[in-house]
Amino acid sequence: MNQSQMVTTATHADPQAKIIGIADATHYLVGCIDINNNFTQLNEETSVQCVNSLAQAKQLLRSHQYQVAELEYQTAYDEMCGLPYSGNYKETIRL
């Protein structure tokens, strides 16, 4: 098995867990990134999960045996104020 096959195999076997927080919202979306870079439900769930806190999001992922996740905060403030899009804050966190 060459390097690209190992990366592909790892991607299929271990989807990247992701938590999305929206500025000023009181909830977090919990899911994973699929092989097409789409945000979708965890393999163990039937839909993207919505929880009320970052602590609950981490606990949900830990209960499904995930050890790390990408945390992303999204905001539309720049665009609402007429400024250019500045991107979202992303960080990899240990659970």
N, C-alpha and C positions, 0 to 999 in steps of 0.2 A: 504494500500500500504506500503510495507516495504522499507527500505533504498536502497537496490539494485534496486528495481523497480523505485524509484524516480530518482536515478542517470541515469538509462537507459532512462527514459522518458525525463529528462532534456537533455541528449545527443541527442536524436532524435529531440527535439524541438528547441534546441539552439546549432547548430554546432559552433565549435570554429573557429572564424575568424583568418586568418593567412596572414602575409605579409612576403615574402621571398626576401631578397636582396642578390645579388651575388657580391663578391668582384670585384671592378673595373668595374662593369657593370653600365650602365646609365639607368637602369630600375628596377622596382620592380614587382613581381608577387603577385597578390591578389586573395585569395580564402578562403577555409575553410578545416578543417579536418573532414572527415566523420567518421562514427561509426567504420570503419575498420582501422582507423588511416592513411587514404590516403589523400593526398592533392588534392582537387578537386574544381570545381567552386562553387561560392556562390549559394544558392538556387534561388536567383533572377536573375542569369545570365546563359548564355548558355555555357560559357567556363571560364577558369581561365583568369582573366584580367591582362593586362600588362600596367603599368603606368610609367611615367618618373621621379617621385619623391616620397619620403616618404610622403610629404604633400598631394599629389594627392591620394596616397593609403589610407591615413587616411580619406580623404574627401569621397572617394568612399564607404568605410565601414560605415561612419556616414550617408551617404545618404540612406543606407539600414538598418539603425537603430541599428547598432552594437555599443556597448559602449567600449568594450575592444578587443584586438587582441594580438596574439602572434607574435612578430617580431623576425625573424630568419635571421642571416647573414651567408652565406655559402662561404667557400673559399677552394681552392684546393692547396694553397701554400705549406702547410706542406708536402703533398704527392708528389708534384712536386719536392721538395727539398730532397726527400728521408727520411723524418722524419715520425714517426708514426702519424696516424690520431688523431687529438686532439679534434675533435667534433666541432659543430657549436655553435655560440653565440646565445642564446635565451633569450628573455625578454618579459614579459607581459606588454603591454602599454595601457593606457587609451586614448580613441579617443576624 
